[in-house]
Amino acid sequence: MAFLEKVMKKPEGIDIEEFLNNLDTEDETLYEDADAFVKPFTLATDTDTATVLNEAKSGNIVLLNIGDLSKRNAIKLKEIVTKIKSGIDEIDGDIARISQDRVLVTPSKVKIIKKKEAP
């Protein structure tokens, strides 16, 4: 049993959860020389569609959190994502689901390589 405790024990002094949770807590500075931004956004209502599309039209990449809406109202989520996809197609952008709760939206000239996992 002592062997398992050694294997399962976290190395002292390293708390990976704390480290990962604090990655974005650094002081924000102005990035005047950036050509584009990756902006996290939580999808909640119909009005969020315009915000997402405006960001993509501005050349920014949007990382959508769809987790809450998918649990509350899957039909509404489908409607909103369909509207976003239509708008993204018009500007020759791209959209793809990258995890259970995340969708990536890109502006024109930025494409997502989509690979289907084998069953």
Number of C-alpha atoms within 10 A of each C-alpha: 5 7 8 8 9 10 9 9 9 11 10 6 6 9 10 11 8 9 10 9 9 10 8 9 7 7 6 7 6 7 9 6 6 7 9 14 14 15 15 13 16 16 24 20 11 15 10 15 18 13 15 25 24 15 19 25 18 14 19 21 24 23 21 20 19 21 17 14 18 17 10 11 11 13 10 15 21 13 12 19 17 13 16 21 18 15 20 22 14 11 15 15 23 22 23 15 15 13 11 10 14 18 19 19 27 26 24 18 10 15 14 14 7 10 6 5 5 4 3
